[in-house]
């Protein structure tokens, strides 16, 4: 890996980490690691306002971290790839080691 061109391989990882950079988005991913959730379920569990949760889900969806599927009048969200849940769990665990 030489020069600036060598960093192109890290572009996708950088975008993923940017999408995960907000604490509430990490919490959303952690919740979705346990299974599919609708927005109102995430709002209740996280204690955050519905517009805020929806905004962060939009970021995660745009980054390809979550996908939504219609369930009646609601949209249920789940993780596209379970690897992301492991990344978040490892990051939370690592951050807790320094305390």
N, C-alpha and C positions, 0 to 999 in steps of 0.2 A: 504494500500500500504506500504509494508515493504521491506527493503533491495533493492538491485539492480534489482531484478526481478520485482519489482513493477513499474519500469520505462518502461518496454517493451510496455505498452499500449501507450506510447508517441512516439514510434519509427516512426510511420507513419507521425505524426504531425511534428516531427523534420525534416524528409526528405522533407516534403512540404515546411516548412519554409526555409530550406537550398536552395531549388530550387527557392524560391522567393527572395533570399537575394541580388540580383543585381538590382539596380535602373532600368536598361533597361528592365529587366524581369517584374518588376512591371508595367512599362509603356506598355509593350506588353499585359499583362493580362488586363489592363485597356482598351486598344483599343479593344481587343477581347470581352470584356464585352458588347460592342455596336454591336457586330455581327462578322460574319466570315470575315476574311481578308487573302489576298495572301501576300507573302513576299514583293513584290514590293509596295503594299499599306502600309505595316508597315514601310518600308524603307522611303517612302515619308512622312508619318505622323510623324515619330520619328526623321527624319533627321540623321539617322545612316547608316553606310555602310551595304550593303547587306550581306557580309560574317559575320559581327558581329550579325546582326539580325538572320541569319540562325543558327549561333552557339547557340544563346540563345534560339531559338525555339527548337533546339535539346535537350537542357537541360530540358526545360519545357515539351517536349514530353516524355523524359525519365522518368520524375517524375510523368507522368500521369496527368499533368495539362492541356495540349492541345492535340488535335488530328488533323491530316491532312487528307484531302480527295482530290483526284485528280479532278481538274476542267480544262479539256482540257490539255494544256501543263503545267499548274500551279498546285500548291497544296494550297488549301484554309485551313486555320487553324481556329479552334474554341475551346472554352473552353469545357472540359469534364464535368465540374461541375460548376454551377453558384455560388456555395458557395465560391469558390476561389476569384471570383470578389468582393464579399462582404468583404472577409478578407482583400484584397488589399485596397478597398475603405475605410474601417475602419482604417487600418494602416496609410494611407495617411492623413485621417482626424485627427487622433490622433496626428500624428507628427506635423501637422499644428497648433494644439492647444497650443503647447509650444512656438510658435513664438510670 
